[in-house]
Amino acid sequence: MKEFWTSLASLMGVFAFFQSIVHAVFPPELRFAAVKILHHVFRCFSTYCYFDITEMDGVNTNELYHAVQLYLSRSASISASRLSLSRGLNSSAFTFGLSNNDRLVDTFRGATVTWEHAVTQRQSQTFSWRPVPEEKRSFSLRIKKKDKPLILPAYLDHIMETATELRRRNQDRLLYTNSRGGSMESRGFPWESVPFKHPSTFETLAMDPSRKELIMADLMDFAEGKTFYEKTGRAWKRGYLLYGPPGTGKSSMIAAMANYLGYDIYDLELTEVHTNSELRKLLMKTTSKSIIVIEDIDCSLNLTNRSSKKASPSDDSSSDLRPVGGSEDVGAKTITLSGLLNFTDGLWSCCGSERIFVFTTNHIEKLDPALVRSGRMDMHIHMSHCSFPALKILMKNYLGFDDGEFDGKTENSDLLKQLEEVINEAELTPADVSEVLIKNRRREKAAAAAELLDGLKERAERRMNKTRNAGEEMEEEEEEQEKRALESTSNDSDRVLDSCNGKEEKGKGKQV
């Protein structure tokens, strides 16, 4: 062993002597050129090519670095041996990342690529107007030279698109409101936001399943229709009009749409908007992949049907729109129907992409036809009273019924059959049915369903009595009108006879 260490020390001495001779004979510039030439020769004979993606591009942040970091987090949790964990602002998900000098293999279009994450300490800095991180981070991409034309730059575009989608999915959805009207805040943003935590989904929404499937298919066709809209020359937007009695689930439908697509919601309060320019400003500050909502549009502004008014020079699409019950002050603080129409389907509506407009109303007949036509409101969805398919969903949600209990082969089959027969006659909204189920949710399923059945029967009986009474009142009114007509005819006949008798007596007097 002693001889081994002696020999190793001798070799190290010889190497140090040779290195000193090289440094003395060859200047640094020549040594650097030789290393560069050797590196170039190595690259020529190598079958791989390398790309470095640094975190900082000079003093600016490299967007591609963070996109690669987020993109690789999908596979890092499975393939990598050592991981770093992070959680972004307004994010409900954890992000996995590669640790220092760890590698990950990815595939794209049948080609294999290798990623390596490198972290090194940055040298001491001189004075800088903008501080930079102490550590220098970068990703190294290695691909085969023959695959370079196949996957670049398509692979990088794929990384950017995937990272954008993952970032949007990981972040909590937001609910915006224009409580300040169109005025700007310190950051130049006219919207206020809170995290959107509404639990409504299409699975829990009380509606006929076949209708829900149509709506979900239409939403998915829209979300995946970028190429179609570009091909047909249409703005990438779509409008939905939700109409029906109060309590039929219009707000829950909007929440289900947002949760299904992963979109943010902009709740536009028209009574807070003073001018058309403010309306445009609000539209310009909305983001893509969002739902712009105007609820109860027939109540917030006087948008009654123009065809029901008498024609006058002021009855056109540019007439003033004021809040219902508001002052009659005219001037600058008014928005017009023309401005609202352009907001949904004009040139300004095309300043963004992948946006959905949703209007809700309890009285569709009050809205101007220009506001609800195709192109502005492409799909009209009637939110009706609770039907039996919707009732089954509510009973699953609140009482824990399952699909097998609705097939007619259980002990509750008679009870469910009676519910099916009476639900349409009762004409209750899903909100009314939900309230009954909430009160009885702690009872046994059969007892709670029986309580609901009693309520539906009582409601149906009241409706039948009301209809019967209304019919009787109508019959009595018709009979009264017939009596008045007969009395009027009899009085007219008596007056005619009296007139004739008077003429005869007068004639007799003349003859005498």
C-alpha positions in Angstrom: 0.0 0.0 0.0 2.9 2.3 0.8 4.4 1.7 -2.6 1.0 2.6 -4.2 0.8 6.0 -2.6 4.4 6.7 -3.4 3.8 5.9 -7.1 0.7 8.1 -7.1 2.6 11.0 -5.6 5.3 10.6 -8.2 2.7 10.7 -11.0 1.1 13.8 -9.6 4.5 15.5 -9.4 5.2 14.6 -13.0 1.8 16.0 -14.1 2.3 19.2 -12.2 5.8 19.6 -13.8 4.3 19.0 -17.2 1.5 21.5 -16.6 4.0 24.2 -15.5 6.0 23.7 -18.7 2.8 24.0 -20.8 1.8 27.2 -19.0 5.3 28.6 -19.5 5.6 27.7 -23.2 2.1 28.3 -24.4 0.4 31.6 -23.7 -3.2 31.7 -22.3 -4.7 32.8 -25.6 -3.2 29.8 -27.4 -4.4 27.4 -24.7 -7.9 28.9 -24.9 -7.9 28.6 -28.7 -6.8 24.9 -28.5 -9.6 24.1 -26.0 -12.1 25.8 -28.3 -10.9 23.9 -31.3 -11.1 20.6 -29.4 -14.6 21.4 -28.2 -15.6 22.2 -31.8 -14.1 18.9 -33.1 -16.0 17.1 -30.4 -19.3 18.8 -31.3 -18.7 17.9 -35.0 -18.3 14.2 -34.2 -21.1 14.2 -31.6 -24.6 13.0 -32.5 -26.3 15.5 -30.1 -26.8 19.2 -30.0 -27.4 21.2 -26.8 -29.5 24.3 -25.9 -29.1 26.3 -22.7 -32.2 28.2 -21.3 -31.1 30.5 -18.5 -33.4 32.0 -15.9 -32.2 35.5 -16.6 -31.7 37.0 -20.0 -29.3 39.8 -19.0 -31.3 41.6 -16.4 -34.7 40.5 -17.7 -36.6 37.3 -16.7 -36.6 34.6 -19.3 -40.2 33.6 -19.8 -39.2 30.3 -21.5 -37.3 29.2 -18.4 -40.4 29.4 -16.2 -42.5 27.7 -19.0 -40.0 24.8 -19.1 -40.1 24.6 -15.3 -43.8 24.3 -15.2 -44.0 22.0 -18.3 -41.5 19.5 -16.7 -43.4 19.5 -13.4 -46.0 17.2 -15.0 -43.5 14.3 -15.4 -41.0 15.3 -12.6 -43.3 13.9 -9.9 -42.9 10.4 -11.5 -39.6 10.2 -13.3 -37.2 12.3 -11.4 -35.2 11.1 -8.4 -35.0 14.3 -6.4 -37.6 17.1 -6.5 -38.2 20.6 -5.5 -41.7 21.7 -4.4 -43.3 25.1 -4.8 -46.7 26.7 -4.7 -47.5 29.9 -6.6 -49.6 32.9 -5.6 -53.3 32.3 -6.0 -52.6 28.6 -6.8 -54.3 25.6 -5.3 -51.8 23.1 -6.6 -48.2 22.2 -5.7 -45.6 22.4 -8.5 -42.8 19.8 -8.7 -39.5 20.8 -10.1 -36.0 19.3 -10.9 -33.3 19.7 -8.4 -29.7 20.6 -9.2 -28.1 18.4 -11.9 -31.1 16.2 -12.0 -32.2 14.9 -15.4 -35.6 14.1 -17.0 -36.4 12.4 -20.4 -39.3 13.6 -22.5 -40.7 12.6 -25.9 -42.2 14.7 -28.6 -43.4 13.4 -32.0 -41.6 10.2 -31.5 -38.2 11.9 -30.7 -36.5 11.6 -27.3 -35.1 14.7 -25.6 -33.2 15.1 -22.3 -33.5 18.0 -19.9 -31.0 18.8 -17.2 -31.3 21.4 -14.5 -28.1 23.2 -13.4 -27.7 25.6 -10.5 -24.4 27.4 -9.9 -23.3 30.2 -7.6 -23.0 33.5 -9.4 -19.8 35.5 -9.1 -19.7 38.6 -7.0 -21.5 41.4 -8.8 -20.6 45.0 -9.2 -23.1 47.8 -8.7 -26.4 47.1 -10.6 -29.6 49.1 -10.9 -31.5 45.8 -10.7 -30.4 43.0 -8.3 -30.1 39.5 -9.8 -30.3 36.2 -7.9 -27.2 34.9 -6.2 -27.7 31.6 -8.0 -27.5 31.0 -11.7 -30.2 28.6 -12.9 -30.6 27.1 -16.3 -32.1 24.2 -18.2 -30.0 22.3 -20.7 -31.9 20.6 -23.6 -30.1 17.8 -25.4 -31.6 16.4 -28.6 -30.2 14.4 -31.5 -29.1 16.4 -34.5 -31.2 14.4 -36.9 -34.3 15.3 -34.8 -33.6 19.0 -34.7 -35.7 20.0 -37.8 -38.5 17.7 -36.6 -39.1 19.1 -33.2 -37.8 22.7 -33.2 -39.4 25.2 -32.8 -42.6 23.2 -32.6 -41.5 21.6 -29.3 -40.8 25.0 -27.7 -44.3 26.3 -28.9 -45.8 23.1 -27.4 -44.0 23.9 -24.1 -45.3 27.5 -24.0 -48.9 26.5 -24.7 -48.9 23.7 -22.2 -47.3 25.9 -19.5 -49.9 28.6 -20.1 -52.7 26.0 -19.7 -51.2 24.5 -16.6 -50.7 27.9 -15.0 -54.3 28.7 -15.6 -55.5 25.4 -14.3 -53.4 25.6 -11.2 -54.4 29.1 -10.2 -57.6 29.7 -8.3 -60.4 31.1 -10.5 -61.4 34.7 -9.8 -64.7 36.5 -9.6 -64.4 40.1 -10.8 -66.8 43.0 -10.2 -66.8 46.7 -11.4 -67.8 48.2 -8.1 -66.0 51.4 -9.0 -67.8 51.7 -12.3 -65.1 52.3 -14.9 -62.7 54.2 -12.8 -59.1 53.0 -12.6 -57.3 51.9 -9.5 -53.6 52.5 -8.7 -52.6 49.6 -11.1 -54.8 50.9 -13.9 -57.3 48.1 -13.5 -61.1 48.8 -13.2 -62.1 45.4 -11.8 -61.9 44.1 -8.2 -61.6 40.4 -7.7 -62.1 37.7 -5.0 -61.3 34.0 -5.3 -64.2 32.1 -6.9 -65.1 29.1 -4.8 -68.6 28.2 -6.0 -69.1 24.4 -5.8 -71.7 24.1 -8.6 -70.9 21.7 -11.4 -72.9 20.2 -14.2 -73.1 17.0 -12.2 -74.9 18.6 -9.3 -77.0 21.0 -11.5 -80.7 20.2 -11.3 -81.5 19.9 -15.0 -82.5 17.3 -17.5 -79.3 15.3 -18.2 -79.9 15.4 -22.0 -80.1 19.2 -22.0 -76.9 19.4 -19.8 -75.1 17.2 -22.3 -76.0 19.6 -25.1 -74.8 22.6 -23.2 -71.5 20.9 -22.2 -70.9 19.8 -25.8 -71.5 23.3 -27.0 -69.1 24.8 -24.4 -66.4 22.2 -25.3 -66.8 22.9 -29.0 -66.3 26.6 -28.3 -63.3 26.1 -26.1 -61.6 23.9 -28.7 -62.8 25.9 -31.7 -59.9 28.3 -32.2 -59.1 27.0 -35.7 -62.8 27.0 -36.7 -63.3 30.6 -35.7 -60.2 31.7 -37.5 -61.2 29.8 -40.6 -64.7 31.3 -40.7 -63.6 34.8 -39.9 -65.6 35.0 -36.7 -64.6 36.5 -33.4 -63.8 33.8 -30.9 -66.7 34.5 -28.5 -70.1 33.0 -27.8 -73.3 34.3 -26.1 -75.7 32.5 -23.9 -79.1 33.8 -22.7 -80.5 32.2 -19.5 -84.2 32.9 -19.0 -86.9 31.6 -16.7 -88.6 32.2 -13.4 -86.6 33.1 -10.3 -85.0 30.1 -8.5 -84.6 28.0 -11.5 -80.7 27.9 -11.2 -79.5 30.6 -13.6 -76.6 31.6 -11.3 -75.8 28.0 -10.6 -75.6 27.4 -14.4 -73.0 30.2 -14.7 -70.9 28.8 -11.9 -71.1 25.3 -13.5 -69.9 26.7 -16.8 -67.0 28.5 -15.2 -66.0 25.3 -13.3 -66.4 23.1 -16.4 -64.1 25.3 -18.6 -61.8 26.7 -15.8 -62.7 30.3 -16.8 -62.7 33.5 -14.6 -66.0 35.4 -14.2 -66.6 39.1 -14.7 -69.8 40.1 -13.1 -70.7 43.4 -14.9 -73.0 45.7 -12.9 -74.5 48.0 -15.6 -75.9 50.5 -13.0 -72.3 51.3 -12.0 -71.3 52.2 -15.6 -71.9 55.8 -16.6 -70.9 56.1 -20.3 -70.2 53.9 -23.3 -66.5 54.7 -23.1 -66.5 53.2 -19.6 -68.2 50.1 -20.9 -65.5 49.7 -23.6 -62.8 50.3 -21.0 -64.2 47.5 -18.8 -64.3 45.2 -21.8 -60.7 45.9 -22.8 -59.5 45.0 -19.3 -61.1 41.6 -19.3 -58.8 38.6 -20.0 -59.2 35.7 -22.4 -60.8 32.5 -21.1 -63.4 34.4 -19.2 -67.2 34.6 -18.8 -68.7 38.1 -18.8 -72.0 38.1 -17.0 -74.9 40.6 -16.8 -77.5 39.2 -14.5 -81.2 40.3 -14.5 -80.6 42.6 -17.4 -84.3 43.4 -17.6 -84.1 44.9 -14.1 -80.8 46.7 -14.0 -81.6 48.9 -17.0 -84.7 50.0 -19.0 -84.2 47.6 -21.9 -87.8 47.1 -22.8 -88.7 46.0 -26.3 -88.7 49.0 -28.7 -91.4 47.5 -30.8 -93.9 47.9 -27.9 -93.5 51.6 -27.9 -95.0 54.2 -30.1 -92.6 55.2 -32.9 -90.9 58.5 -32.2 -87.6 60.1 -33.3 -86.0 59.1 -30.0 -86.9 55.4 -30.2 -83.8 54.1 -31.9 -80.9 52.0 -30.9 -79.0 55.0 -29.6 -81.7 56.0 -27.1 -80.5 56.6 -23.5 -80.6 53.7 -21.0 -81.1 54.6 -17.4 -81.2 52.5 -14.3 -84.7 51.3 -13.4 -86.2 53.8 -10.9 -83.2 56.1 -11.4 -83.2 59.8 -12.1 -84.0 61.3 -15.4 -80.7 63.3 -15.5 -79.5 63.3 -19.1 -76.1 64.1 -20.4 -72.8 62.4 -19.9 -73.9 59.8 -17.4 -75.8 57.6 -19.7 -75.1 54.4 -21.7 -77.0 53.6 -24.8 -78.5 50.4 -26.3 -76.1 50.9 -29.2 -73.2 50.9 -26.8 -74.4 47.7 -25.1 -74.9 46.0 -28.5 -71.4 46.9 -29.6 -70.1 45.7 -26.3 -71.4 42.2 -27.1 -71.1 42.0 -30.9 -69.2 45.1 -32.2 -65.7 45.9 -33.1 -64.7 46.4 -29.4 -65.9 42.9 -28.6 -63.1 41.5 -30.7 -60.3 43.0 -28.6 -59.9 39.7 -26.9 -60.5 36.0 -27.6 -62.1 33.0 -26.1 -64.7 34.9 -24.1 -68.3 34.0 -23.3 -71.1 36.5 -22.7 -74.0 35.4 -20.5 -77.2 37.4 -19.9 -79.9 36.3 -17.5 -83.5 37.5 -17.3 -86.8 36.5 -15.7 -88.8 38.1 -18.6 -87.3 37.5 -22.0 -90.3 39.2 -23.7 -89.1 42.6 -22.2 -85.7 42.5 -24.0 -85.1 44.2 -27.3 -84.9 41.7 -30.2 -81.6 43.2 -31.3 -80.1 42.2 -28.0 -81.0 38.5 -28.1 -80.5 37.7 -31.7 -78.0 35.1 -33.0 -74.4 36.5 -33.0 -75.0 38.2 -29.6 -76.9 35.5 -27.7 -76.2 32.4 -29.8 -77.9 29.9 -27.5 -81.1 30.5 -25.5 -81.4 28.3 -22.5 -84.8 28.1 -20.8 -84.4 27.4 -17.0 -87.8 25.8 -16.3 -89.5 24.5 -13.2 -88.3 21.3 -11.6 -88.9 18.2 -13.7 -88.6 14.6 -12.5 -85.1 14.1 -14.0 -84.0 17.3 -12.2 -85.7 16.1 -9.0 -83.7 12.8 -9.2 -80.5 14.8 -9.2 -81.6 16.8 -6.2 -82.6 13.7 -4.3 -79.1 12.2 -5.0 -77.4 15.4 -3.8 -79.4 16.0 -0.6 -80.8 12.6 0.4 -78.2 10.2 -1.0 -80.4 8.3 -3.4 -78.6 6.3 -6.1 -79.5 5.3 -9.7 -80.6 1.8 -8.6 -83.4 3.2 -6.4 -85.1 4.9 -9.4 -85.4 1.7 -11.5 -88.8 0.7 -9.9 -87.5 -2.4 -8.1 -87.1 -1.1 -4.6 -89.4 -0.5 -1.6 -89.5 3.2 -2.5 -90.6 2.6 -6.0 -94.3 3.5 -5.3 -93.2 6.7 -3.6 -90.9 7.7 -6.4 -93.7 7.0 -8.9 -96.1 9.3 -7.1 -93.4 12.0 -7.1 -93.0 11.6 -10.9 -96.8 12.0 -11.4 -97.2 15.1 -9.2 -93.9 17.1 -9.8 -95.1 18.7 -13.1 -98.4 19.7 -11.7 -96.9 21.4 -8.7 -94.6 23.7 -10.8 -92.0 24.2 -8.1 -88.6 25.7 -8.9 -85.4 23.7 -8.1 -84.8 26.3 -5.3 -88.1 25.5 -3.7 -87.5 21.7 -3.8 -84.0 22.2 -2.5 -85.3 24.1 0.5 -87.7 21.2 1.4 -84.9 18.7 1.0 -82.4 20.7 3.1 -84.9 20.8 6.0 -85.3 17.0 5.9 -81.8 16.0 5.0 -81.1 14.4 8.4 -84.2 12.2 8.3 -84.4 8.8 6.6 -84.6 8.9 2.8 -88.1 7.5 2.7 -89.4 9.9 5.3 -87.8 12.9 3.6 -89.2 11.9 0.2 -92.7 11.4 1.8 -92.5 14.9 3.2 -91.6 16.2 -0.2 -94.5 14.3 -1.8 -96.9 15.9 0.7 -95.6 19.4 -0.1 -95.9 18.7 -3.9 -99.5 17.4 -3.5 -100.5 20.5 -1.5 -98.9 22.8 -4.0 -100.6 21.0 -6.9 -104.0 21.1 -5.2 -103.6 24.8 -4.6 -102.8 25.4 -8.2 -105.8 23.3 -9.3 -108.1 25.2 -7.0 -106.7 28.5 -8.2 -107.2 27.5 -11.8 -110.7 26.3 -11.1 -111.6 29.5 -9.3 -110.2 31.5 -12.1 -112.3 29.5 -14.6 -115.4 30.0 -12.5 -114.8 33.7 -12.2 -114.3 33.9 -15.9 -117.6 32.0 -16.5 -119.4 34.3 -14.1 -118.0 37.3 -15.9 -119.1 36.0 -19.2 -122.6 35.3 -17.9 -122.7 38.8 -16.4 -121.7 40.2 -19.8 -124.4 38.2 -21.6 -127.0 39.5 -19.1 -125.9 43.1 -19.7 -126.1 42.5 -23.4 -129.7 41.0 -23.1 -130.8 43.8 -20.8 -129.4 46.4 -23.2 -131.1 44.8 -26.2 -134.5 44.6 -24.2 -134.2 48.3 -23.2 -133.5 49.3 -26.9 -136.6 47.3 -28.0 -138.8 49.0 -25.4 -137.6 52.4 -26.5 -138.4 51.6 -30.1 -141.9 50.4 -29.2 -142.5 53.6 -27.1 -141.4 55.7 -29.9 -143.7 54.0 -32.4 -146.7 54.2 -30.0 -146.1 57.9 -29.6 -146.2 58.5 -33.3 -149.5 56.6 -33.7 -151.2 58.7 -31.0 -149.9 61.9 -32.5 -151.3 60.8 -35.9 -154.7 60.1 -34.5 -154.8 63.5 -32.8 -154.2 65.1 -36.2 -157.0 63.2 -37.9 -159.6 64.4 -35.3 
